[in-house]
């Protein structure tokens, strides 16, 4: 099995793309697990079709939800075009989960015993283009953007049913998450929880820590249970709800800041 990849193995498609590049909205969206594409040279990582299409390879529905939010908020959107099993762009190169040998209950044959050269090739062709595109998009923004990452999660994990429906995740900066959690009951009957089903201790806030916190950008990571965004109608409805929730949360923060200035 050939496991070294270079840019030509990506079949002419860049590892990361910027959607709605001319968007003027305050929000900058990120979708690290938008695709399940595996470069041909990796021979599907030794996986069968069912596994390659499952949640272990990507976040089903997340890109469509992000695109709906992008349209409503006129937000730019940075998205990966490669499966997270090839490289998880929400993990640093040194993290075991960046190129996992096992994901949930699935062994990933094409990730077993990778050499330093094989890992370096994936970092160079998948992670670095994604990281660079996001960093450049932030740097060229006319005003500091609000970073919002969009993910989905499976209803059952390691045999355990999850009852949370919307996860509002944050690292050390809680500003946007706090406002969204306060306002969520006004926007949806779905169960929205803080740092659930994942939190910083699970290593899921890499993008926020790398790109938002050092730049002082407000940020949040949103997780949606994927059975709630399985159809185009669901994706559109949840995307609309989240766009309105994000907008209202930003307005609340701005109003509170103004009130404090005049206190």
C-alpha positions in Angstrom: 0.0 0.0 0.0 1.5 3.3 -1.1 1.3 5.7 1.8 3.4 8.7 0.7 1.3 11.5 -0.8 2.2 14.7 -2.5 0.2 17.6 -3.9 -0.5 15.8 -7.2 -2.2 12.9 -5.3 -4.9 15.4 -4.3 -6.2 15.1 -7.9 -6.0 18.8 -8.6 -8.1 19.8 -5.6 -6.5 21.8 -2.8 -6.4 20.4 0.7 -8.4 23.4 1.9 -10.7 25.9 0.3 -12.2 29.3 1.1 -15.9 29.5 0.4 -17.6 32.9 0.0 -14.2 34.6 -0.2 -15.8 38.0 -0.7 -18.0 37.7 2.4 -18.1 40.8 4.5 -19.6 39.4 7.7 -18.0 39.6 11.1 -17.9 35.8 11.5 -15.3 33.5 10.0 -16.4 29.9 9.8 -14.2 26.9 9.9 -15.1 23.3 9.0 -12.1 21.0 9.7 -14.0 17.7 9.0 -16.0 18.8 6.0 -15.0 15.9 3.6 -14.3 12.2 3.5 -12.0 12.2 0.5 -8.9 10.0 0.7 -6.1 10.6 -1.9 -5.8 7.7 -4.4 -2.2 6.9 -3.3 -3.5 5.9 0.1 -5.7 3.1 -1.3 -8.6 4.1 0.9 -6.5 3.6 4.0 -7.5 -0.1 3.7 -11.1 0.7 4.7 -14.3 -0.6 3.2 -16.9 1.7 1.7 -19.2 1.7 4.7 -16.4 2.9 7.0 -15.2 5.5 4.5 -18.7 7.0 4.4 -19.3 6.8 8.2 -18.7 9.5 10.8 -15.3 8.2 11.6 -14.0 9.6 8.3 -15.7 13.1 8.5 -18.5 15.1 10.1 -21.6 14.3 8.1 -23.8 17.4 7.5 -21.3 19.8 9.0 -20.3 21.5 5.8 -23.9 22.0 4.6 -24.8 23.6 7.9 -21.7 25.8 7.7 -22.6 26.8 4.2 -26.1 27.8 5.3 -24.7 29.9 8.1 -22.2 31.4 5.7 -25.0 32.5 3.3 -27.1 34.0 6.1 -24.2 35.9 7.8 -22.3 36.6 4.7 -19.4 34.8 6.4 -16.3 33.4 4.8 -15.8 29.7 5.4 -12.5 27.7 5.4 -13.0 24.0 4.9 -10.8 21.0 4.5 -11.3 18.8 1.5 -9.6 15.7 2.9 -10.8 13.0 5.4 -9.8 13.5 9.0 -8.5 10.0 8.9 -5.8 11.1 6.5 -5.1 14.1 8.7 -7.3 15.7 11.3 -6.9 19.4 10.8 -8.2 20.1 14.3 -5.2 18.3 15.8 -1.5 19.4 15.9 1.0 17.1 14.2 2.3 15.7 17.4 -1.1 14.5 18.6 -1.9 10.8 18.3 -5.3 11.6 16.9 -3.9 13.6 14.0 -3.4 10.4 12.0 -5.3 7.9 14.1 -4.4 4.2 14.0 -7.9 3.6 15.5 -11.0 5.7 15.5 -13.8 4.7 17.9 -14.1 0.9 17.2 -12.5 1.0 13.8 -8.9 0.1 13.1 -7.4 2.2 10.3 -5.0 -0.1 8.4 -3.4 2.7 6.3 -2.4 4.6 9.5 -0.6 1.7 11.2 3.1 2.1 11.8 3.5 5.3 9.8 7.1 6.4 9.2 8.3 9.9 10.0 8.4 10.6 6.3 4.9 9.4 5.8 3.6 11.6 8.6 5.6 14.5 7.4 4.1 14.2 3.9 0.6 14.3 5.3 1.4 17.3 7.5 2.9 19.1 4.5 0.1 18.3 2.0 -3.0 18.4 4.3 -2.5 20.2 7.6 -0.1 23.0 6.5 -2.3 24.2 3.5 -5.3 24.3 5.8 -3.5 26.1 8.6 -2.0 28.6 6.2 -5.2 29.4 4.5 -7.0 30.0 7.8 -4.1 32.1 9.2 -4.0 34.2 6.0 -7.8 34.6 5.9 -7.6 36.0 9.5 -4.6 38.2 8.8 -6.3 39.8 5.7 -9.6 40.4 7.4 -10.4 44.2 7.5 -11.5 43.8 11.1 -10.7 41.1 13.6 -13.2 38.2 12.8 -15.2 36.0 15.2 -14.0 32.5 14.7 -16.7 29.8 14.7 -15.9 26.2 13.9 -18.7 23.8 12.9 -18.7 20.0 13.6 -21.1 17.1 13.9 -21.1 14.1 16.2 -22.6 10.6 16.2 -25.7 9.8 18.4 -24.0 6.6 19.7 -20.3 6.5 20.7 -18.7 3.3 21.9 -22.1 1.8 22.4 -23.4 4.7 24.6 -26.3 6.8 23.5 -25.8 10.6 23.6 -28.7 12.8 24.6 -27.0 16.1 24.0 -28.1 17.6 20.7 -26.1 20.8 20.4 -22.7 21.2 21.9 -21.3 24.8 22.6 -17.6 24.3 23.2 -14.9 26.7 24.3 -11.4 26.8 25.6 -10.3 29.7 27.9 -12.3 32.3 26.2 -15.9 31.8 27.1 -17.5 35.1 25.9 -19.3 33.8 22.8 -20.2 30.4 24.3 -21.7 32.1 27.4 -23.9 34.4 25.3 -25.0 31.5 23.0 -25.9 29.3 25.9 -27.9 32.1 27.6 -29.8 32.7 24.4 -30.2 29.2 23.1 -33.6 28.5 24.7 -35.1 31.4 22.8 -33.9 29.9 19.5 -34.4 26.2 19.8 -35.9 23.4 21.8 -32.8 21.3 21.1 -30.7 20.5 24.1 -27.6 22.8 24.1 -24.8 22.1 26.6 -21.5 23.5 27.4 -18.4 21.5 26.4 -20.5 18.4 25.7 -20.0 15.8 24.1 -16.4 17.0 24.1 -14.3 19.6 25.9 -10.8 21.1 25.9 -9.6 18.1 27.9 -10.3 16.0 24.8 -8.0 18.0 22.6 -10.8 19.3 20.4 -10.0 23.0 20.7 -6.8 23.0 18.7 -8.1 25.4 16.0 -9.4 27.8 18.6 -6.1 27.7 20.6 -3.9 28.1 17.5 -5.8 30.8 15.6 -8.3 32.6 17.9 -6.8 32.8 21.4 -3.4 34.3 20.4 -5.1 36.9 18.3 -7.7 37.8 21.0 -10.6 36.7 18.7 -13.9 35.8 20.1 -14.5 32.1 19.3 -16.7 29.1 19.7 -16.9 25.5 18.5 -20.3 24.2 17.7 -21.1 20.5 17.6 -24.5 19.2 16.2 -25.7 15.6 16.6 -25.6 14.3 13.1 -29.0 12.6 13.1 -30.4 16.1 13.4 -28.8 17.3 10.1 -29.1 14.2 8.0 -31.3 15.8 5.3 -31.0 19.0 3.3 -34.1 20.4 5.1 -32.6 19.6 8.5 -29.3 21.1 7.5 -31.0 24.3 6.3 -33.2 24.6 9.4 -30.3 24.0 11.9 -28.0 26.3 9.9 -30.6 29.1 10.0 -31.2 28.6 13.7 -27.4 28.7 14.5 -26.9 31.7 12.3 -29.6 33.6 14.2 -28.2 32.4 17.5 -24.7 33.5 16.7 -25.9 36.9 15.5 -28.0 37.5 18.6 -25.2 36.4 20.9 -22.8 38.9 19.2 -25.4 41.6 19.6 -25.8 40.8 23.3 -22.1 41.0 23.8 -21.8 44.3 22.0 -24.7 45.8 23.9 -23.3 44.6 27.3 -19.9 46.1 26.4 -21.5 49.4 25.5 -23.6 49.5 28.7 -20.4 48.9 30.7 -18.7 51.8 28.9 -21.5 54.1 29.9 -21.9 52.8 33.4 
